[in-house]
Amino acid sequence: MSEYQIIPFPKIRRLMVDGGQLARQKHLIHGLIEVDVTAARQIVRTHKAMTGETLSFTAFILACLGRAIDQHKQLLTYRTWGRNLVVFDDADVNTMFEVEVDGQKIIRPHIIRAVNRKSFREIHEEIRAYQQNHASGQEGKWIDRFVLLPACIRRLALHAVLKTPRWMQNMNGTVSLTSVGMFGQGGGWGIPASNHTLQVTVGGIEEKPAFIGKNLEKREFLSMTISLDHDMVDGAPAARFVQALKTMLENRYGLEQYESRQFEEKK
């Protein structure tokens, strides 16, 4: 007879279960895309070789995401309790980081405010500061207390937050970004259960051959899932947003200063 062990269900996972239950009420559409990030990745690698600093690839994606959203503000639309819609000005991106607390690795959310008005460098420094200082701050403490409430109370409170856009913005951001590719190798997509009008799920990176002009080259392709609340966003605006985001990523938006600096030093 095989052996097994019984361990406590992590309290923080209760919040994931609650969010999944509420997300089932949304009518989500998912777009699975591949983006050529060869140039961006090369800039990051060259910068590390020259300076020793590792530029945050997540910050690069967020900078591109913020710029694309700034051109398509309808992706920041939420419905109130009544018949009105609220369209936010700022893309406050709720993203997840794996951090170590009391010797254990856990997932903690962090909202990066007004990504559409920040440079790549500002986003990069905010991410690195959070990764270094999360354990000493108070962020996440309310979550530790909230998950101790009975499930019916937690879900009632979360439902109220999701139906009140201002509360939603303050507590959960206006956009969600999840990165699953960092935990594995190769390409692949994730299909999320989202409570936001827009969620971007960053998958893995895979090397594939592709024609650049007339030449066949080895390129690096990033798998991404764009999930949208179809009640809020139609297909045509969604397609235009996806194209804008893809263009930003492939044109290494936000990294131009590092590319020009590397070019000058090589000269």
Contacts in CASP RR format, 6 or more apart in sequence:
PFRMAT RR
TARGET T0000
AUTHOR 0000-0000-0000
METHOD contacts of the structure
MODEL  1
MSEYQIIPFPKIRRLMVDGGQLARQKHLIHGLIEVDVTAARQIVRTHKAM
TGETLSFTAFILACLGRAIDQHKQLLTYRTWGRNLVVFDDADVNTMFEVE
VDGQKIIRPHIIRAVNRKSFREIHEEIRAYQQNHASGQEGKWIDRFVLLP
ACIRRLALHAVLKTPRWMQNMNGTVSLTSVGMFGQGGGWGIPASNHTLQV
TVGGIEEKPAFIGKNLEKREFLSMTISLDHDMVDGAPAARFVQALKTMLE
NRYGLEQYESRQFEEKK
10 106 0 8 1.000
11 144 0 8 1.000
11 147 0 8 1.000
11 148 0 8 1.000
12 106 0 8 1.000
12 107 0 8 1.000
12 143 0 8 1.000
12 144 0 8 1.000
12 147 0 8 1.000
14 147 0 8 1.000
14 151 0 8 1.000
14 154 0 8 1.000
15 143 0 8 1.000
15 146 0 8 1.000
15 147 0 8 1.000
15 154 0 8 1.000
17 151 0 8 1.000
18 151 0 8 1.000
18 154 0 8 1.000
18 155 0 8 1.000
18 158 0 8 1.000
19 158 0 8 1.000
19 193 0 8 1.000
19 195 0 8 1.000
20 193 0 8 1.000
20 195 0 8 1.000
21 155 0 8 1.000
22 155 0 8 1.000
22 158 0 8 1.000
22 159 0 8 1.000
22 162 0 8 1.000
22 195 0 8 1.000
23 193 0 8 1.000
23 194 0 8 1.000
23 195 0 8 1.000
24 193 0 8 1.000
26 194 0 8 1.000
26 195 0 8 1.000
26 229 0 8 1.000
26 231 0 8 1.000
27 229 0 8 1.000
27 230 0 8 1.000
27 231 0 8 1.000
28 194 0 8 1.000
28 227 0 8 1.000
28 228 0 8 1.000
28 229 0 8 1.000
28 230 0 8 1.000
29 227 0 8 1.000
29 228 0 8 1.000
29 230 0 8 1.000
29 235 0 8 1.000
29 238 0 8 1.000
30 191 0 8 1.000
30 225 0 8 1.000
30 226 0 8 1.000
30 227 0 8 1.000
30 228 0 8 1.000
31 225 0 8 1.000
31 226 0 8 1.000
31 227 0 8 1.000
31 242 0 8 1.000
32 189 0 8 1.000
32 223 0 8 1.000
32 224 0 8 1.000
32 225 0 8 1.000
33 223 0 8 1.000
33 224 0 8 1.000
33 225 0 8 1.000
33 226 0 8 1.000
33 242 0 8 1.000
33 246 0 8 1.000
34 221 0 8 1.000
34 222 0 8 1.000
34 223 0 8 1.000
34 224 0 8 1.000
35 221 0 8 1.000
35 222 0 8 1.000
35 224 0 8 1.000
35 246 0 8 1.000
35 249 0 8 1.000
35 250 0 8 1.000
36 210 0 8 1.000
36 219 0 8 1.000
36 220 0 8 1.000
36 221 0 8 1.000
36 222 0 8 1.000
36 250 0 8 1.000
37 205 0 8 1.000
37 220 0 8 1.000
37 221 0 8 1.000
37 222 0 8 1.000
37 249 0 8 1.000
37 250 0 8 1.000
38 219 0 8 1.000
38 220 0 8 1.000
39 250 0 8 1.000
39 252 0 8 1.000
39 259 0 8 1.000
40 57 0 8 1.000
40 60 0 8 1.000
40 249 0 8 1.000
40 252 0 8 1.000
40 255 0 8 1.000
41 57 0 8 1.000
41 205 0 8 1.000
41 220 0 8 1.000
43 55 0 8 1.000
43 252 0 8 1.000
43 255 0 8 1.000
43 258 0 8 1.000
43 259 0 8 1.000
43 262 0 8 1.000
44 54 0 8 1.000
44 55 0 8 1.000
44 57 0 8 1.000
44 60 0 8 1.000
44 255 0 8 1.000
46 258 0 8 1.000
46 262 0 8 1.000
47 53 0 8 1.000
47 55 0 8 1.000
47 258 0 8 1.000
47 262 0 8 1.000
48 54 0 8 1.000
48 55 0 8 1.000
50 262 0 8 1.000
50 265 0 8 1.000
55 124 0 8 1.000
55 255 0 8 1.000
55 258 0 8 1.000
56 123 0 8 1.000
56 124 0 8 1.000
56 127 0 8 1.000
56 128 0 8 1.000
58 95 0 8 1.000
58 127 0 8 1.000
58 177 0 8 1.000
58 179 0 8 1.000
58 202 0 8 1.000
59 120 0 8 1.000
59 123 0 8 1.000
59 124 0 8 1.000
59 127 0 8 1.000
60 120 0 8 1.000
60 249 0 8 1.000
60 252 0 8 1.000
60 254 0 8 1.000
60 255 0 8 1.000
61 177 0 8 1.000
61 179 0 8 1.000
61 200 0 8 1.000
61 202 0 8 1.000
61 249 0 8 1.000
62 93 0 8 1.000
62 95 0 8 1.000
62 112 0 8 1.000
62 115 0 8 1.000
62 123 0 8 1.000
62 177 0 8 1.000
63 115 0 8 1.000
63 118 0 8 1.000
63 119 0 8 1.000
63 120 0 8 1.000
63 123 0 8 1.000
63 248 0 8 1.000
63 253 0 8 1.000
63 254 0 8 1.000
64 245 0 8 1.000
64 248 0 8 1.000
64 249 0 8 1.000
64 253 0 8 1.000
64 254 0 8 1.000
65 91 0 8 1.000
65 93 0 8 1.000
65 115 0 8 1.000
65 175 0 8 1.000
65 177 0 8 1.000
65 200 0 8 1.000
65 245 0 8 1.000
65 248 0 8 1.000
66 91 0 8 1.000
66 93 0 8 1.000
66 115 0 8 1.000
66 116 0 8 1.000
67 116 0 8 1.000
67 244 0 8 1.000
67 248 0 8 1.000
67 253 0 8 1.000
68 241 0 8 1.000
68 244 0 8 1.000
68 245 0 8 1.000
68 248 0 8 1.000
69 75 0 8 1.000
69 76 0 8 1.000
69 91 0 8 1.000
69 115 0 8 1.000
69 116 0 8 1.000
69 175 0 8 1.000
69 198 0 8 1.000
69 241 0 8 1.000
70 91 0 8 1.000
70 116 0 8 1.000
70 117 0 8 1.000
71 241 0 8 1.000
71 244 0 8 1.000
72 237 0 8 1.000
72 240 0 8 1.000
72 241 0 8 1.000
72 244 0 8 1.000
73 87 0 8 1.000
73 88 0 8 1.000
73 89 0 8 1.000
74 87 0 8 1.000
74 232 0 8 1.000
74 233 0 8 1.000
74 237 0 8 1.000
75 175 0 8 1.000
75 197 0 8 1.000
75 198 0 8 1.000
75 228 0 8 1.000
75 233 0 8 1.000
75 237 0 8 1.000
75 241 0 8 1.000
76 87 0 8 1.000
76 88 0 8 1.000
76 89 0 8 1.000
76 90 0 8 1.000
76 91 0 8 1.000
76 174 0 8 1.000
76 175 0 8 1.000
76 197 0 8 1.000
76 198 0 8 1.000
77 85 0 8 1.000
77 86 0 8 1.000
77 87 0 8 1.000
77 197 0 8 1.000
77 232 0 8 1.000
77 233 0 8 1.000
78 85 0 8 1.000
78 86 0 8 1.000
78 88 0 8 1.000
78 165 0 8 1.000
78 168 0 8 1.000
78 174 0 8 1.000
78 197 0 8 1.000
78 232 0 8 1.000
79 85 0 8 1.000
79 86 0 8 1.000
79 163 0 8 1.000
79 165 0 8 1.000
79 231 0 8 1.000
79 232 0 8 1.000
80 86 0 8 1.000
80 163 0 8 1.000
80 164 0 8 1.000
80 165 0 8 1.000
81 163 0 8 1.000
81 164 0 8 1.000
85 232 0 8 1.000
86 165 0 8 1.000
86 166 0 8 1.000
88 165 0 8 1.000
88 169 0 8 1.000
88 174 0 8 1.000
90 113 0 8 1.000
90 114 0 8 1.000
90 115 0 8 1.000
90 116 0 8 1.000
90 117 0 8 1.000
90 174 0 8 1.000
91 114 0 8 1.000
91 115 0 8 1.000
91 116 0 8 1.000
91 174 0 8 1.000
91 175 0 8 1.000
92 111 0 8 1.000
92 112 0 8 1.000
92 113 0 8 1.000
92 114 0 8 1.000
92 115 0 8 1.000
92 169 0 8 1.000
92 173 0 8 1.000
92 174 0 8 1.000
92 175 0 8 1.000
93 111 0 8 1.000
93 112 0 8 1.000
93 115 0 8 1.000
93 173 0 8 1.000
93 174 0 8 1.000
93 175 0 8 1.000
93 176 0 8 1.000
93 177 0 8 1.000
94 109 0 8 1.000
94 110 0 8 1.000
94 111 0 8 1.000
94 172 0 8 1.000
94 173 0 8 1.000
94 175 0 8 1.000
94 176 0 8 1.000
94 177 0 8 1.000
94 196 0 8 1.000
95 109 0 8 1.000
95 110 0 8 1.000
95 111 0 8 1.000
95 112 0 8 1.000
95 176 0 8 1.000
95 177 0 8 1.000
95 178 0 8 1.000
95 179 0 8 1.000
96 107 0 8 1.000
96 108 0 8 1.000
96 109 0 8 1.000
96 110 0 8 1.000
96 178 0 8 1.000
96 179 0 8 1.000
97 107 0 8 1.000
97 108 0 8 1.000
97 109 0 8 1.000
97 110 0 8 1.000
97 127 0 8 1.000
97 130 0 8 1.000
97 131 0 8 1.000
97 134 0 8 1.000
98 105 0 8 1.000
98 106 0 8 1.000
98 107 0 8 1.000
99 105 0 8 1.000
99 106 0 8 1.000
99 107 0 8 1.000
99 108 0 8 1.000
99 131 0 8 1.000
99 134 0 8 1.000
99 135 0 8 1.000
100 106 0 8 1.000
100 135 0 8 1.000
101 108 0 8 1.000
101 134 0 8 1.000
101 135 0 8 1.000
108 134 0 8 1.000
108 139 0 8 1.000
108 140 0 8 1.000
108 143 0 8 1.000
109 140 0 8 1.000
109 143 0 8 1.000
110 130 0 8 1.000
110 134 0 8 1.000
110 139 0 8 1.000
111 172 0 8 1.000
111 173 0 8 1.000
112 118 0 8 1.000
112 123 0 8 1.000
112 126 0 8 1.000
112 127 0 8 1.000
115 123 0 8 1.000
115 175 0 8 1.000
118 126 0 8 1.000
119 254 0 8 1.000
120 253 0 8 1.000
120 254 0 8 1.000
120 255 0 8 1.000
130 139 0 8 1.000
146 154 0 8 1.000
146 157 0 8 1.000
147 154 0 8 1.000
149 157 0 8 1.000
160 167 0 8 1.000
161 167 0 8 1.000
161 168 0 8 1.000
161 171 0 8 1.000
161 172 0 8 1.000
162 168 0 8 1.000
162 172 0 8 1.000
162 195 0 8 1.000
168 174 0 8 1.000
172 195 0 8 1.000
172 196 0 8 1.000
173 196 0 8 1.000
174 196 0 8 1.000
174 197 0 8 1.000
175 196 0 8 1.000
175 197 0 8 1.000
175 198 0 8 1.000
175 199 0 8 1.000
175 200 0 8 1.000
176 192 0 8 1.000
176 194 0 8 1.000
176 195 0 8 1.000
176 196 0 8 1.000
176 198 0 8 1.000
176 199 0 8 1.000
176 200 0 8 1.000
177 199 0 8 1.000
177 200 0 8 1.000
177 201 0 8 1.000
177 202 0 8 1.000
178 192 0 8 1.000
178 199 0 8 1.000
178 200 0 8 1.000
178 201 0 8 1.000
178 202 0 8 1.000
179 201 0 8 1.000
179 202 0 8 1.000
179 203 0 8 1.000
180 190 0 8 1.000
180 201 0 8 1.000
180 202 0 8 1.000
180 203 0 8 1.000
180 204 0 8 1.000
181 187 0 8 1.000
181 188 0 8 1.000
181 202 0 8 1.000
181 203 0 8 1.000
181 204 0 8 1.000
181 205 0 8 1.000
181 223 0 8 1.000
184 204 0 8 1.000
185 204 0 8 1.000
186 204 0 8 1.000
186 205 0 8 1.000
186 206 0 8 1.000
187 203 0 8 1.000
187 204 0 8 1.000
187 205 0 8 1.000
187 206 0 8 1.000
187 221 0 8 1.000
187 223 0 8 1.000
188 203 0 8 1.000
188 204 0 8 1.000
188 206 0 8 1.000
188 223 0 8 1.000
189 201 0 8 1.000
189 203 0 8 1.000
189 223 0 8 1.000
189 224 0 8 1.000
189 225 0 8 1.000
190 201 0 8 1.000
190 203 0 8 1.000
190 225 0 8 1.000
191 201 0 8 1.000
191 225 0 8 1.000
191 227 0 8 1.000
192 199 0 8 1.000
192 201 0 8 1.000
192 225 0 8 1.000
192 227 0 8 1.000
194 227 0 8 1.000
194 229 0 8 1.000
196 229 0 8 1.000
197 228 0 8 1.000
197 229 0 8 1.000
197 232 0 8 1.000
197 233 0 8 1.000
198 226 0 8 1.000
198 227 0 8 1.000
198 228 0 8 1.000
198 229 0 8 1.000
198 233 0 8 1.000
199 226 0 8 1.000
199 227 0 8 1.000
200 224 0 8 1.000
200 225 0 8 1.000
200 226 0 8 1.000
200 227 0 8 1.000
201 224 0 8 1.000
201 225 0 8 1.000
201 227 0 8 1.000
202 222 0 8 1.000
202 223 0 8 1.000
202 224 0 8 1.000
203 222 0 8 1.000
203 223 0 8 1.000
203 224 0 8 1.000
203 225 0 8 1.000
204 222 0 8 1.000
204 223 0 8 1.000
205 220 0 8 1.000
205 221 0 8 1.000
205 222 0 8 1.000
205 223 0 8 1.000
206 220 0 8 1.000
206 221 0 8 1.000
206 223 0 8 1.000
207 218 0 8 1.000
207 219 0 8 1.000
207 220 0 8 1.000
207 221 0 8 1.000
208 218 0 8 1.000
208 219 0 8 1.000
208 221 0 8 1.000
209 216 0 8 1.000
209 217 0 8 1.000
209 218 0 8 1.000
209 219 0 8 1.000
210 216 0 8 1.000
210 217 0 8 1.000
210 219 0 8 1.000
210 221 0 8 1.000
211 217 0 8 1.000
212 219 0 8 1.000
222 249 0 8 1.000
226 238 0 8 1.000
226 241 0 8 1.000
226 242 0 8 1.000
226 245 0 8 1.000
228 235 0 8 1.000
228 238 0 8 1.000
252 259 0 8 1.000
END
